[in-house]
Each structure stands twice: as C-alpha cells, then as structure tokens.
Amino acid sequence: MCGRMRGKMETNKSLEMAKMAIKALEDKKAEDIKVIDISEVSVIADYFLIAGGSNRSQIQALSDNVEEKLGFAGYPVKQIEGYETANWILMDFGDVIVHIFDKENRLLYDLERIWRDGKQIDLDNLK
C-alpha cells in the first residue's frame, strides 16, 4: 500500500479513536474537553485530547472509562502515567494521547497554549 493511502487510513483510525475517547469522557461528565490535531506539527501523535475532572475519583473514573472503551474496540493503552495521584493522568494510545487534569494542574501546564500550533477542533464537528 502506498504511503499516502496508509497515512490517510491511520488518520481515519486516529479520528475514530479520538471520537471514542471523547464519548467515554462525556459519559463520565468530563469538563471542558478540547481536541487538538497535532498531526502536522509533531510525530508523537495525531490528536491530543485534554479534559478536566473535579476530583481524584472522577479523574480516575474518566481514565478507566477511556481505557475500557478503547480497549474493547481493539485499541489498548500503551502507557498510563499519573493514575495514583490523579492530578494529571496521561494516557498514550499511540496516535491519540489523552490528558485528564484537575483544575489546578490544567491551568499550570496549559497544554492548549503549548500546543497552539496544532489545530483546535470543535467537538460538534466530530459528532
């Protein structure tokens, strides 16, 4: 298969993964979900999803639900960081990276600003 076609298929897979992760986050009432397409500015992933939770239990529940939904769909998580403290959980699915923050750490790290060269995607356009 030619590289261009394979790249398009990978992007479609990444988009489907992102949509599933968004749904899983919404199911557990994540706050202020943002999607950033970083495919043209970085090789580490196609999409960053950034969401917030109000407390440790909710943040862990958000992470658990994303891992479960994507895992059932055949996209196992490659690595999870920060689950125990749950002030910033990073979930690496390869093409999609999910960040779940508490309010304080989301403001502190401000990934939306750091990755402003990526394209912010309106959630309504993904549904």
N, C-alpha and C positions, 0 to 999 in steps of 0.2 A: 504494500500500500504506500502511496506517495506521502511524503512528509506533511504536505499541506492538508491532505484529507485526514491523516491521523491526528494532526493538530486540531482540526475542526471537531472531530469525534471526541477528543479529550476535553475540549471546551464545552461541548454539549453535556458530557458526563459531569464535568465540574459544576455546570449550571444546575443540573438535576440534583447533585449532592447539596449545593447551596440552598436550593428550594426546600429540600427535605429537612435540612438543618434549621432553616427559618421556621418551618411548620412546627418542628419539635420545640423550638424556643418559644414560639407563640402559644403552644399547648400548655406550657408551664408559666405563662404570663411574664415573659422576659420584658424588660423595659428598654425603650429606645434602641431598637435593633437597627444597625447600619450594615450595609453591604458595600464593600469597596472592591472593584475589579482592579487587581494589581498585575494582570497578565502581561501588560505592555511595559511595566516598569520594574518587574522583578521576575526571577526564575524560581523563587521559592514556592509559589502557589499561584493559582488563578484568582482566588477570591479570599478576602478577609471578611469574616462576619464578626461584628462587635455587638455585644448585648450586655445589659445590666441586670443585676438582681438586687433585692433589698436586704438580704441577709445570707448567712453561710448556708443554711438549709436549702433555701431557694436556689442559690447559685449551684450547689451540688446537684439538686434535682434537675436543673436545666442541663447540666453536663451529662447526667445519667440518661436523660431522655434523648439528647442528641446522639450519644454513643449507641443507645439501644436502637433508635430508628435507622440510623445509617448502617449500623452493624447488620440488622435484619435485611437491609437492602443490598448487602454484599460489599459494603464499604467500611471495613474495620478501622478503628482509630489506630494510628501508628504510634502515637505518643500523647500522654496527658501530663501536664505539669500544673502544680498548684492546687490539686484537688483537696488535700488535707486542710490547708489554711483557707481556701476558697475566697481569697480576696481578689485573685486573678487566676482563672483557670484557662490554660491554653490547650486546645485540642487540635492535634495535627492529623488531618485526614489525607495528607499529600497535596492534592490540588486545592483543597479548601482548608483554611485554618480558622477555627472558631475561638474567639476570645470572650470570656464571660467575666465581667468585673463587678466589684462592689462600687458604690458611688465614689468614694474617696480615691480609689486607685484608678478608676476610669478618668477622673479629672487630672490626676497626677501624671499618668502616662500619655494621655491624649493621642491615641493612635490615629484618630481621624486627621489630626494636624500632621503628624509624622508621615502618614501615607497620602497626603493631599495630592501627590502626583498621580495617584490612581483615580479611577472614575467612580464617584459615588453613584450607586444605583438605587433608584426609587423602588421601594418594596412593592408598590402597586404595579409596577411594570413587570415584576417577576411572577405575578399571580395569574 
